[in-house]
């Protein structure tokens, strides 16, 4: 997140209200166009831990392009 200049608040917004959700087995990719960024979608690869109502962030990507 730090390398891509994406704050925890922005990741929280992305998880709460994604523009795109892609299921990949046990992982999910959530992506969102953030208003203060001029690159493509910002995306996070997440693991859902339902027993703890928790999303684990595996990695964060800038300039993400969804499925075409």
C-alpha positions in Angstrom: 0.0 0.0 0.0 2.8 2.4 0.9 4.7 1.7 -2.4 1.5 2.5 -4.4 0.6 5.5 -2.2 -2.7 4.1 -1.2 -3.9 4.8 2.3 -5.8 2.5 4.7 -8.8 4.8 4.4 -8.8 4.3 0.6 -8.6 0.5 1.0 -11.4 0.6 3.5 -13.5 2.6 0.9 -12.6 0.1 -1.8 -13.7 -2.9 0.3 -16.9 -1.2 1.5 -18.0 -0.1 -2.0 -16.1 -1.8 -4.9 -16.9 -1.0 -8.5 -15.8 -4.5 -9.5 -15.6 -7.8 -7.7 -13.9 -10.9 -9.2 -14.0 -14.2 -7.4 -10.9 -16.4 -7.8 -11.4 -19.5 -5.7 -10.8 -18.5 -2.0 -9.5 -15.1 -3.1 -11.4 -12.0 -4.3 -10.2 -9.0 -6.3 -12.1 -5.8 -5.4 -11.4 -2.8 -7.6 -12.5 0.8 -7.5 -11.9 4.1 -9.4 -10.7 6.5 -6.7 -11.6 10.1 -7.4 -8.2 11.5 -6.4 -6.2 9.2 -8.6 -5.7 9.6 -12.3 -4.5 6.0 -13.0 -6.9 3.1 -13.8 -8.7 1.2 -11.1 -7.1 0.5 -7.8 -7.5 -3.1 -6.8 -6.9 -5.3 -3.7 -6.6 -9.1 -3.6 -8.5 -10.2 -0.5 -9.1 -13.3 1.5 -12.4 -13.4 3.4 -12.4 -14.7 6.9 -16.1 -15.1 7.6 -15.7 -16.5 11.0 -14.1 -13.2 12.1 -16.0 -10.9 9.7 -12.6 -9.9 8.4 -11.0 -9.2 5.0 -7.3 -9.9 4.8 -5.4 -7.8 2.2 -2.9 -9.9 0.3 -1.7 -7.3 -2.1 -2.8 -3.9 -3.6 -2.5 -3.0 -7.3 -2.6 0.4 -9.0 -3.4 0.8 -12.7 -5.6 -2.3 -12.6 -7.7 -3.2 -15.7 -10.7 -5.4 -15.2 -11.8 -8.2 -17.4 -12.5 -7.2 -21.0 
